[in-house]
């Protein structure tokens, strides 16, 4: 059996799919449904790949998913900008405010984009990366390790 070296291709596949769904959700909202359907199939095919085709990889303790985490965060910020830009050029949306000038219209969407990016940043800092129960479990483990070293 071949050795499963690196999850790079799996992360890249998820990143591309995530980008398509988030960057263009204003244009094609059904993309989220198709991504979900694809992921249901992908789970099974990846399980088959890991269990039958490749030798199961050794588990490694890592802090997070590394550079991919920052890439996903960047695509989230970029998606706010692209979706606001796509919505601002929508003729059907402009029909709701026909008396508004183009400059005012685009400034409104720039304001909306800034508000959404600000809300995203607030939520990013307000919601911890580790849930409370995980922090407690880690603290207990550290305490037990220190107690074992003292004896």
C-alpha positions as CSV (number, residue, x, y, z in Angstrom):
1,X,0.0,0.0,0.0
2,X,1.1,3.5,-0.7
3,X,1.7,5.8,2.2
4,X,-0.6,8.7,2.6
5,X,1.9,11.5,2.9
6,X,0.2,14.9,3.1
7,X,-3.4,16.2,3.2
8,X,-2.4,19.1,0.9
9,X,-4.6,18.0,-2.0
10,X,-7.5,17.4,0.3
11,X,-7.2,20.9,1.8
12,X,-6.7,22.4,-1.6
13,X,-9.9,20.7,-2.9
14,X,-11.9,22.0,0.1
15,X,-10.4,25.5,-0.3
16,X,-11.4,25.7,-3.9
17,X,-14.9,24.6,-3.2
18,X,-15.2,27.0,-0.2
19,X,-14.0,29.8,-2.5
20,X,-16.5,29.0,-5.2
21,X,-19.4,28.8,-2.7
22,X,-18.5,31.9,-0.7
23,X,-17.2,34.2,-3.4
24,X,-20.1,33.7,-5.7
25,X,-23.0,32.9,-3.4
26,X,-24.8,36.1,-4.4
27,X,-24.8,35.1,-8.0
28,X,-25.6,31.4,-7.6
29,X,-27.1,30.5,-4.2
30,X,-27.5,26.8,-5.1
31,X,-23.8,26.4,-5.0
32,X,-24.0,25.7,-1.3
33,X,-26.4,22.8,-1.9
34,X,-24.2,21.3,-4.6
35,X,-21.2,21.7,-2.3
36,X,-23.0,19.9,0.4
37,X,-24.0,17.1,-1.9
38,X,-20.4,16.8,-3.1
39,X,-19.1,16.7,0.4
40,X,-21.4,13.9,1.3
41,X,-19.9,11.8,-1.5
42,X,-16.4,13.1,-0.8
43,X,-16.6,11.8,2.8
44,X,-17.2,8.3,1.6
45,X,-14.5,8.5,-1.2
46,X,-11.9,9.9,1.2
47,X,-12.8,7.2,3.8
48,X,-12.3,4.5,1.1
49,X,-9.1,6.1,0.0
50,X,-7.7,6.2,3.6
51,X,-8.9,2.8,4.6
52,X,-8.4,0.8,1.4
53,X,-5.9,2.4,-1.0
54,X,-3.4,4.1,1.2
55,X,-1.7,3.0,4.4
56,X,-3.4,4.8,7.2
57,X,-1.3,7.8,8.3
58,X,0.2,8.1,11.8
59,X,-1.7,10.6,13.9
60,X,0.3,13.8,14.6
61,X,-0.5,16.4,17.2
62,X,-0.8,19.8,15.6
63,X,-2.1,23.1,16.9
64,X,-4.3,24.0,13.9
65,X,-4.4,23.6,10.2
66,X,-1.6,26.1,9.7
67,X,-1.5,28.3,6.7
68,X,-4.8,27.0,5.5
69,X,-6.5,28.6,8.4
70,X,-5.3,32.1,7.3
71,X,-6.2,31.3,3.7
72,X,-9.8,30.4,4.7
73,X,-10.0,33.6,6.8
74,X,-8.7,35.6,3.8
75,X,-11.3,34.1,1.5
76,X,-14.0,35.0,3.9
77,X,-13.0,38.6,3.9
78,X,-12.7,38.6,0.1
79,X,-16.1,37.0,-0.2
80,X,-17.7,39.9,1.7
81,X,-16.1,42.3,-0.8
82,X,-17.0,40.3,-3.9
83,X,-20.6,39.7,-2.9
84,X,-21.1,43.3,-2.1
85,X,-19.6,44.3,-5.4
86,X,-21.8,41.8,-7.3
87,X,-24.9,43.0,-5.5
88,X,-24.1,46.6,-6.1
89,X,-24.0,45.9,-9.9
90,X,-27.3,44.0,-9.9
91,X,-30.0,45.7,-12.0
92,X,-32.8,44.0,-10.2
93,X,-31.6,45.5,-6.9
94,X,-31.1,48.9,-8.4
95,X,-34.8,48.9,-9.5
96,X,-35.8,49.1,-5.8
97,X,-34.1,52.6,-5.6
98,X,-34.4,54.2,-9.0
99,X,-34.0,57.8,-7.7
100,X,-30.6,57.1,-6.1
101,X,-27.6,58.3,-8.0
102,X,-24.8,55.8,-9.0
103,X,-22.3,57.4,-6.7
104,X,-24.7,57.2,-3.7
105,X,-25.5,53.6,-4.7
106,X,-21.9,52.5,-4.7
107,X,-21.1,54.4,-1.5
108,X,-24.0,52.6,0.2
109,X,-22.5,49.3,-0.8
110,X,-19.0,50.3,0.3
111,X,-20.6,51.2,3.7
112,X,-22.4,47.9,3.8
113,X,-19.1,46.1,3.0
114,X,-17.3,47.9,5.7
115,X,-20.0,47.1,8.2
116,X,-20.0,43.5,7.3
117,X,-16.2,43.3,7.5
118,X,-16.3,45.0,10.9
119,X,-19.0,42.6,12.1
120,X,-16.8,39.7,10.9
121,X,-13.8,41.0,12.9
122,X,-15.9,41.5,16.0
123,X,-17.2,37.9,15.8
124,X,-13.7,36.7,15.1
125,X,-12.4,38.1,18.3
126,X,-15.6,37.5,20.4
127,X,-15.8,33.8,19.6
128,X,-12.9,31.8,21.1
129,X,-11.0,29.3,18.9
130,X,-11.2,26.7,21.7
131,X,-14.5,26.0,23.5
132,X,-14.6,26.4,27.2
133,X,-14.8,22.6,27.8
134,X,-11.6,22.2,25.7
135,X,-9.8,24.8,27.7
136,X,-10.8,23.2,31.0
137,X,-9.7,19.8,29.8
138,X,-6.3,21.1,28.7
139,X,-5.9,22.9,32.0
140,X,-6.7,19.7,33.9
141,X,-4.2,17.8,31.8
142,X,-1.5,20.4,32.4
143,X,-2.3,20.4,36.1
144,X,-2.1,16.6,36.3
145,X,1.2,16.6,34.4
146,X,2.7,19.2,36.8
147,X,1.5,17.2,39.8
148,X,3.0,14.0,38.4
149,X,6.4,15.8,37.8
150,X,6.4,17.0,41.4
151,X,6.2,13.5,42.8
